[in-house]
């Protein structure tokens, strides 16, 4: 069940923050805070958190 919860949370996070493909700095900050909250709540693992941070970094830089 935990795996499903984490996967669902990650998909929702990606949909919310990466749907446009590029993040502005304000949205980037919000994305990082959201990812950190998911990790601290135990919804996602530290490795999954790193994956989200890398995705947010790429979106901030306009990389896909």
C-alpha positions, 0 to 999 in steps of 0.5 A: 500500500505504501508503494501505491501511496508514494507513486500516486503522490509523485504522479500528482506532484509531477502533474502539478509542478511539471505539466508546463515543462518549465518552472519559474523560481516561485513555482520551483520553491513551492515544488521543493517545499511540497516534495520535502513535505511528502518526504517528511510525512513518509509518503515518499522515500528519500530516493524519491525525494531526490528524483523530484528535486532533480526533476524540479531542477531540470524544469527550472533550467528549462531542460527536458 
